[in-house]
Amino acid sequence: MAKTIERKIKVTLQLPCNLVDQARELVARKRYESFASLVRASLEEAILQAEREQLLQQLNAASQDPLFLMDIREVSEDFASIDQMALRSND
């Protein structure tokens, strides 16, 4: 199978000295392969966290939407008999 090559770009950052020192220490202790891999992992985690927070906000908004709640209630009612049959077959 051919391996996909991810396009990369170089960036320049200014970071607090103590943050860079701590990052270098993690690399020295082999917690990360390189400074770049630590930065990449940190960015990926920050992006995932932001996406989770956005999803949570959307779910909270949906939980206040009367049309969404009505739709959920209707779907639950539509599948209630099937759910009961499944529960009885597991006994």
N, C-alpha and C positions, 0 to 999 in steps of 0.2 A: 504494500500500500504506500502511495506517495505521501510524504509528510508535507503539510502546508507550512510555508514559511511566513511567519507573521512580520508585517512591515513595522519597522521601528524608527523612531526619530530621537535625536538627542535634545535634551532640554537643560537649561541652566537654572539652578535654584540658589537662593540665598536662605540659609537656615541658621537658627541660633547655634552657637558653638557647642553648648552643652547637649543639644539634640544630636548633632553630628558625632560628638564624642560617644554618646550612649549607643548610637547606631553602629559605629565602628567597633565598639566593645562586643556587641551582639555578633557581628561578622567574625571578629577574632575568636569568639567562643564557639564558632561554627554553627550558630543558630540560623544563620543565613549564608548562602553561598557567596554573596557579594553585597556591597552597598546597594547596587542597582536592584538586586532581587528583593532586598528588604523594602526599598521604596516602592517597587512594583506591588509587592504583597500588601503593603500598607494602603496604597491607593485602591487596590482591588477591594480590600475590606471596607474602606471608607465609602466606596461607591455602592457596594452591596448593602451597607447599613443605610445609606440614603435611599436606596430603592425600597428597602424594607419599610422605612418610615413613611415613604410616599404611599406604598400599598396599604399600610395601616390607616393612614389618613383617608384613603379612598374607601376602605372597608367601613371606617367610622361614619363617613358621609353616607354610604349606602345604607347603613343601619338606621339612619334617620329619614331615609327616603320612603314615603308611603307607597309609591308604586313598586319599588323594589321589594318592600316587605310583603305587599299583596301578592306579588309574583312568587316569592318564596313560599308563602302560605298555600297558594294554589298548587304548586309543584308538590309540596308535602302531602296535601290532600289527595292529589292524583296518585301518588305512590303509596299511600297508607295501606291499602289492601295487600299490595305486593310485599311491603315490609312485614306485615303481620304473617303472611304465608311463610316468609323466610324465617321469621322468629319461631314459628311453630315447627318448621322442619328441622330446626337445630335442637329441639328438645328431645 
